[in-house]
């Protein structure tokens, strides 16, 4: 009877994206008595998103909505006495900083002209708010003669002159600003050719710590350094002179004599896939101590899913500047919440087959956190006295859909190492029948988090499988992550095929109907796979790298990641290595029908990568199709316009239906495949 009922409940379809509600930001009051959070929802009419702010009273369990009308709330920040909540509110005609008193009896609103603020933080006396925003850093400009028309040009000086998700930044940089609440005056604190972020007032209120990131080669600010600004004098100094590596997300101790941060001390300043750890720097003895180094995992959330546009969350949080310091650790397909004392001794606070994607601790030991599982896109939880309880039920409608739970597998990869993998069976799976299979590939970490895309494919009748092979960004130790550096398409490719070998041994998989797809570095691997094997009947490559040579000079992270991917070479020092690592070098061998999906405002992997691959295959008369999503960036699948996200899923489903078909047949000769 239950089987019959299940078959009457449908699985997920692309249009269901319009029904989701996503927990976005959260901020627990310093006393733990109240909790602010934001919820993002699709707005079908505007083909965008609405983000509202809410306030939850811990004692009563009551929730009130703080925003009304169309807009986007962000940058939640409690005053240090817990009496005021500030947030940014953006509507089509106005950007403002809103301040709500906790009793809701008093409100203030400050209109902010120009770029929107982000990352609000209160001064201890509640008289000021510090924040970041995009700001033009003035340069000398040529004076035009009277009557001479002005030119239409862009003048580029900075390396990251375009940034994915932002666009052309030209000579704009993220700078530190302060809002004087008594007068509404805006004070610019920094004015340098550097991007600043994560500002936080010292407990004395006379200093501001923040992160500076230049993203340039071979300079101390390459991947981020903590800086200290004396607010009265305007003087800024580096927290740890001579630190080579990364230091981000400063958090003051209550006496202002130590700062906790996330980072690593090894290597050059640019990205080398080095794991970040929790650190503390003692200003009295100039000593930095690693608090989480006993665990061979990285700080942050590197769990791949399609439910929220941001990843990483490489942060530490020190509520009240006393007691334990909190952070996330990515671990074998999951992201867990940890804490450590100033002496180290890290311990897990929230674990399991889940992804903790956001967190906010209070000085009394309570912690609010966002919690996602394979059945839930993410709900708000509050942990008190060691017990966590769920506060929201944002997606009750999912109970009326049939989901395909992931089955966990481990298979033997290269060097006899065990590889973590998952498989979703088709919705309404029947034993004795054989199904087509879609293999997902990526270099970031596949996880236990809910994934709408996987569910749509399972609902359409596919087996869906994915592997965390050698080179996975996080979750399996530093050596595992570094194993594919300079060897993309090498051992990770062979390990993927070993996973496919294990997959097709299962009696329900039709080995003649295999598809492969992936995005970003997964798009690279998809391109590499179809250029080096013919075992897949169809492929979809998304936001993919095809030419390492041109990628180096056109991606917003091209130089740092391109040099890493190619044995620390540059195109001008070793062109052969870059070409050998390029999927385009095998274009003559690509015969698999290929759908190329890309966005025209993708500055992480620019559109030219797709155009080069499409041109090479079309010129050879191969079956290839290029779909370009206008006005979208590299995060189309997670944060693109709802209409485009739906269309993208239909394009993927349509391509695989065309080439693989989803009609099943009974195995062992009982029926024939159609």
Protein Blocks (a to p, Z undefined) as FASTA:
>chain_A
ZZmmmmmpccddfklmmmpccdfbdcddfklpaccdddddddfklopaddddddddfklo
pacdfbgcjdddehiacdfkopaccdddddfkbccdddddfklmaccddddehjddehia
ddfklpaccdddddddddddddddehiacddddddfbfblccehibpnkjaccddddddf
knopacdfbdcdbddehiacdfkopaccddddekpghifklnopaddddfknopacdfbg
hiacddehiaddfklpaccddddfedjfbdehiacddddddfklopacdfklmpccdedj
fbdcfkbfbghjpacddehhiajddddddeehiacdddddfklopadfbgcjdddfbdcd
dfkopacdddddfkbgbdcdddeehiacdfbdfblmlmmpccddddddddddehhiacdd
dddddehiaehiacdddddddfbdcdfbdcfklmmmmmnopacdddddehiabhnajklm
mmmgopghilmmmmmmmmmmmmmmpmkbcfklccdddehjlmmmmmmmmmmcckbfbdcd
ehiafblklmmmmpmklmmmmmmmnooiafklommlmmmmpmklmmmmpmbdcdddddfk
lcklgfklmmmmmmmmmmnopacdddddehiafklmmmpcfklmmmmmmmmmmmmmmmno
padcdehhlaccZZ
